[in-house]
Amino acid sequence: MLHTYNLQPRRPSWGIRAEARKAESTGHAIVIAPPPREVAISLNQSAGRPAVPIVEPGEKVSTGQPVARATAPGSADIHASISGLVVAVEERLVFSAHHSMETAIVIRGDGTDEDFTPHPVANDPMSMTPAEIRQTIAGAGIVGLGGAMFPTAEKLSCGARIHALILNGVECEPYISCDEVLLRYRAARVLRGAQILMRAAGTQRCIVAVETDMPEARVAVHEALETLNDDRIDVSQVTAKYPSGGERQVLELITGRQVPSGGLPQDIGYLCQNVGTAAAVADFFATGRPLISRIVTVTGQGVSRPVNIEARIGTPIAELIAMAGGYRGTPAKLIAGGPMMGIALPDDGIPISKANNCIIAAAPGELMETAAEHQPELPCIRCSECLQACPAGLQPQELLVACRQQDRQALESLGLPDCLECGCCDYVCPSAIPLTARFSLAKIGFRQAQLEERRALHARQRFEAREARLQQQAVQREHELQEQSAGVVSDSQIDAVMARVARDKNADTEKP
Amino acid sequence: MKFSTATGPHWRAADNVPAIMRQVLYALTPALLMYTWFFGIGVLLNCLIASAAALATEAVALKLRHRSIEVFLTDYSVVVAAVLLALALPPLTPWWITVTGTVFAIGFAKHLYGGLGYNIFNPAMAGYVVLLISFPEEMTRWLPPDIGDIDYQPLSWLQSIQYTLTGSLPDALTLDALTRATPLDTMKTELSRMLTVDEIRASPLFGDFGGRGWEWINNVIALGGIWLLYKKVIRWHIPVAMLTGLLGMATLGYLIDPATHASPGFHLFSGGTMLCAFFIATDPVTAAASNRGKIFYGAGIGILTYAIRAWGSYPDGIAFAVLLMNMTVPMIDRMTKPAIYGRDP
């Protein structure tokens, strides 16, 4: 089968055209933040279970030293992002969807930023086997920096035949510009990472996807590509329309194929990685520093000087805000991520994680029109703008009805599990119905119900198995009884019974 | 520093239902002025009476249903329904007829089905059909357009108001002397009397395409509709499909026998064609959801409108066509639902 890729932009019928508001933060080069005085590194920084700490309070650590180990598939190693003293391993309020407390390793810096030696990497990755590269990447704690934090090494060892690596630089969500500046200023690193990832995945093709509204980044990638002279890598332009940068959406726009419902890109032979992830891989092989920092866009009208900062993992958000010139006025909201899928944070003392691509300090009235924010929720008037906007081909207006009726069968057939919670339906809804929140709640209920069903099924299977076993025993017993009553009891059998009775008697008398 | 933690998404477009309804009213304003220009103050009066009755009915219904009167009364949706109904009524309509239609439209067609967003039938059209069936005579008594060479002395504003409110006309004037059939009505009755289209069109009631005055009204309504398209309040699918359906049928008839079939232009620029295409059929609540569905829905209205005009017993078929297609919406929606990503390749 011949694989072709759309290198020219294709306009999707779905999605929304929101103002990009990226120019504010792309004006300057990436600011490299000095190591902060203290970091709080969450143990929950992967798609899987939290890592298990391997250091204790009072222990001295250096920059890049492993401080927690992956426990299960989906989990990733965690490293000290500064050198200094571990002062606590305790519950902290960290960045998560539910504002939950998580265990974090708190390190007080000694100001030296001394690297952990020895560097695990000495070899040229191109002389390593794919398995060795994957192992090395796993040791660097590298996870998908697009936000999902799925361990990169695990994604690379999916075992499927990969036609192409899709390097996703389509940063479709408004405000966020960390991938754009990465491509603008560090395109060579991204491409180097692409080469390593291609080798690790065993593919000879790579498509770097950029957005149509980031011409400087595109030029930078083309220039780097010319220097590199690697004809396996191509650049594809994707229409700037939210959410064209979603993994499934970008794949569809570039390859024309859809990932099966409930499946992964690997199932149709593609591997998607964020451009930041590729740069992290290249950095690790070049410097030996594992994933201890990332680029964060700090923007919004609530900060004085929007900027992109390369910050150590675990740095408190307040310090990044200070680097962006501090607050301007009193912001109404502090959002981690973009305005569409981001999470409103309760406090700016929260440390950044590997998933934090953007911090928005939104001034009052900046995001929600003041009138719209106070607009009461009205009934759905079936205008079907949500249906036009949905990138998953769902009908939110019908899903809403099924949610209200708690009709699980309808929710299933209407594709609730395929909802990617991008928020497009909310954005266009003239009745101000919180659709995404409803769907996200319904999805949780849906999964719980499925789990319960499965549990009930197991219980029933266990019950039935036990019933069958008892039945069988009963039949056997009856059979034995019949045999016994039918047959003549021999002398030896009587002797054996008598001997056992005597033994039991002895045992009884010995006991007290 | 502490911040509020409302759930996302944190950004919304500024569109909202009251704004949409207001824009629809703005788009109707030029047409309203045009109607008044040609047919006198009665049209405006109908709009006022219908709006007042609609707001009152809505308030009572909301009260009975324990809903927020403040929120729903200010969403302008009842006013839109009332104005659309009023535009379908003859300029000289006694107030109680207008009120009856409006009360039915808002109280029965809208609120008995669950209020805003839940009604199956277009309230304005349901109200109009009730009046059409209950008061057939009053509903066909249109005025001729107020154009110089038509032999007709229009009522003064005061006289119009007096008739609408009290039902009494100035001495020496009868309703029959004042009112005429609409061009669509004339076309229908005269065709049934075996006259040819050309003979019928010789009457001063007819203009270049449709009825005199009516063509202008339809033009202005279409302009308002195009403004709504430009403002993205409506999508093109329903108007284009509806007009194409009507035009297609009319062209077919015209090609078969131009003597017994009115021209496609006549159908496009007569009666409620443009009002239906841009303002009535595009009511989101009662229309099909997907773009493909909207095309089927719109085309169905166009075809049925022609069928009723040409072969039915009513001069204009808009209201019946819309209500009939309202019934098919659940089926259209089911047959034209979008493909879910990754499920239906």
HADDOCK unambig.tbl for C-alpha pairs under 7 A between the chains (distance, minus, plus):
assign (segid A and resid 258 and name CA) (segid B and resid 341 and name CA) 6.73 0.50 0.50
assign (segid A and resid 258 and name CA) (segid B and resid 342 and name CA) 5.28 0.50 0.50
assign (segid A and resid 259 and name CA) (segid B and resid 342 and name CA) 5.33 0.50 0.50
assign (segid A and resid 260 and name CA) (segid B and resid 342 and name CA) 4.12 0.50 0.50
assign (segid A and resid 260 and name CA) (segid B and resid 343 and name CA) 6.18 0.50 0.50
assign (segid A and resid 261 and name CA) (segid B and resid 342 and name CA) 4.53 0.50 0.50
assign (segid A and resid 261 and name CA) (segid B and resid 343 and name CA) 5.44 0.50 0.50
assign (segid A and resid 332 and name CA) (segid B and resid 3 and name CA) 6.85 0.50 0.50
assign (segid A and resid 333 and name CA) (segid B and resid 3 and name CA) 5.73 0.50 0.50
assign (segid A and resid 333 and name CA) (segid B and resid 4 and name CA) 6.08 0.50 0.50
assign (segid A and resid 334 and name CA) (segid B and resid 3 and name CA) 6.42 0.50 0.50
assign (segid A and resid 339 and name CA) (segid B and resid 9 and name CA) 6.12 0.50 0.50
assign (segid A and resid 339 and name CA) (segid B and resid 10 and name CA) 5.09 0.50 0.50
assign (segid A and resid 339 and name CA) (segid B and resid 11 and name CA) 5.77 0.50 0.50
assign (segid A and resid 340 and name CA) (segid B and resid 8 and name CA) 6.43 0.50 0.50
assign (segid A and resid 340 and name CA) (segid B and resid 9 and name CA) 4.38 0.50 0.50
assign (segid A and resid 340 and name CA) (segid B and resid 10 and name CA) 5.88 0.50 0.50
assign (segid A and resid 340 and name CA) (segid B and resid 11 and name CA) 6.23 0.50 0.50
assign (segid A and resid 341 and name CA) (segid B and resid 8 and name CA) 6.31 0.50 0.50
assign (segid A and resid 341 and name CA) (segid B and resid 9 and name CA) 5.76 0.50 0.50
assign (segid A and resid 342 and name CA) (segid B and resid 8 and name CA) 6.65 0.50 0.50
assign (segid A and resid 343 and name CA) (segid B and resid 8 and name CA) 6.52 0.50 0.50
assign (segid A and resid 344 and name CA) (segid B and resid 5 and name CA) 4.77 0.50 0.50
assign (segid A and resid 344 and name CA) (segid B and resid 6 and name CA) 6.38 0.50 0.50
assign (segid A and resid 344 and name CA) (segid B and resid 7 and name CA) 6.89 0.50 0.50
assign (segid A and resid 345 and name CA) (segid B and resid 3 and name CA) 6.63 0.50 0.50
assign (segid A and resid 345 and name CA) (segid B and resid 5 and name CA) 5.85 0.50 0.50
assign (segid A and resid 346 and name CA) (segid B and resid 2 and name CA) 5.44 0.50 0.50
assign (segid A and resid 346 and name CA) (segid B and resid 3 and name CA) 4.74 0.50 0.50
assign (segid A and resid 346 and name CA) (segid B and resid 4 and name CA) 5.93 0.50 0.50
assign (segid A and resid 346 and name CA) (segid B and resid 5 and name CA) 5.70 0.50 0.50
assign (segid A and resid 347 and name CA) (segid B and resid 1 and name CA) 5.61 0.50 0.50
assign (segid A and resid 347 and name CA) (segid B and resid 2 and name CA) 4.54 0.50 0.50
assign (segid A and resid 347 and name CA) (segid B and resid 3 and name CA) 5.93 0.50 0.50
assign (segid A and resid 348 and name CA) (segid B and resid 1 and name CA) 5.68 0.50 0.50
assign (segid A and resid 348 and name CA) (segid B and resid 2 and name CA) 6.84 0.50 0.50
assign (segid A and resid 367 and name CA) (segid B and resid 10 and name CA) 6.53 0.50 0.50
assign (segid A and resid 367 and name CA) (segid B and resid 11 and name CA) 5.11 0.50 0.50
assign (segid A and resid 368 and name CA) (segid B and resid 10 and name CA) 6.69 0.50 0.50
assign (segid A and resid 368 and name CA) (segid B and resid 11 and name CA) 5.23 0.50 0.50
assign (segid A and resid 368 and name CA) (segid B and resid 12 and name CA) 5.81 0.50 0.50
assign (segid A and resid 369 and name CA) (segid B and resid 14 and name CA) 6.15 0.50 0.50
assign (segid A and resid 372 and name CA) (segid B and resid 14 and name CA) 6.14 0.50 0.50
assign (segid A and resid 379 and name CA) (segid B and resid 116 and name CA) 6.54 0.50 0.50
assign (segid A and resid 379 and name CA) (segid B and resid 117 and name CA) 5.97 0.50 0.50
assign (segid A and resid 380 and name CA) (segid B and resid 117 and name CA) 5.55 0.50 0.50
assign (segid A and resid 381 and name CA) (segid B and resid 116 and name CA) 6.83 0.50 0.50
assign (segid A and resid 381 and name CA) (segid B and resid 117 and name CA) 4.21 0.50 0.50
assign (segid A and resid 381 and name CA) (segid B and resid 284 and name CA) 6.34 0.50 0.50
assign (segid A and resid 381 and name CA) (segid B and resid 285 and name CA) 5.02 0.50 0.50
assign (segid A and resid 382 and name CA) (segid B and resid 117 and name CA) 6.66 0.50 0.50
assign (segid A and resid 382 and name CA) (segid B and resid 284 and name CA) 5.68 0.50 0.50
assign (segid A and resid 382 and name CA) (segid B and resid 285 and name CA) 5.09 0.50 0.50
assign (segid A and resid 382 and name CA) (segid B and resid 289 and name CA) 6.93 0.50 0.50
assign (segid A and resid 383 and name CA) (segid B and resid 284 and name CA) 4.80 0.50 0.50
assign (segid A and resid 383 and name CA) (segid B and resid 285 and name CA) 6.66 0.50 0.50
assign (segid A and resid 384 and name CA) (segid B and resid 289 and name CA) 5.39 0.50 0.50
assign (segid A and resid 384 and name CA) (segid B and resid 290 and name CA) 6.91 0.50 0.50
assign (segid A and resid 392 and name CA) (segid B and resid 340 and name CA) 5.78 0.50 0.50
assign (segid A and resid 392 and name CA) (segid B and resid 341 and name CA) 4.78 0.50 0.50
assign (segid A and resid 393 and name CA) (segid B and resid 338 and name CA) 5.62 0.50 0.50
assign (segid A and resid 393 and name CA) (segid B and resid 339 and name CA) 5.53 0.50 0.50
assign (segid A and resid 393 and name CA) (segid B and resid 340 and name CA) 4.36 0.50 0.50
assign (segid A and resid 393 and name CA) (segid B and resid 341 and name CA) 5.61 0.50 0.50
assign (segid A and resid 394 and name CA) (segid B and resid 338 and name CA) 6.86 0.50 0.50
assign (segid A and resid 394 and name CA) (segid B and resid 340 and name CA) 5.76 0.50 0.50
assign (segid A and resid 415 and name CA) (segid B and resid 340 and name CA) 6.92 0.50 0.50
assign (segid A and resid 423 and name CA) (segid B and resid 9 and name CA) 5.58 0.50 0.50
assign (segid A and resid 426 and name CA) (segid B and resid 12 and name CA) 6.68 0.50 0.50
assign (segid A and resid 427 and name CA) (segid B and resid 11 and name CA) 6.35 0.50 0.50
assign (segid A and resid 427 and name CA) (segid B and resid 12 and name CA) 4.13 0.50 0.50
assign (segid A and resid 427 and name CA) (segid B and resid 13 and name CA) 5.45 0.50 0.50
assign (segid A and resid 428 and name CA) (segid B and resid 12 and name CA) 6.65 0.50 0.50
assign (segid A and resid 428 and name CA) (segid B and resid 13 and name CA) 5.81 0.50 0.50
assign (segid A and resid 430 and name CA) (segid B and resid 15 and name CA) 5.12 0.50 0.50
assign (segid A and resid 430 and name CA) (segid B and resid 16 and name CA) 3.82 0.50 0.50
assign (segid A and resid 430 and name CA) (segid B and resid 17 and name CA) 5.24 0.50 0.50
assign (segid A and resid 431 and name CA) (segid B and resid 16 and name CA) 5.80 0.50 0.50
assign (segid A and resid 431 and name CA) (segid B and resid 17 and name CA) 5.83 0.50 0.50
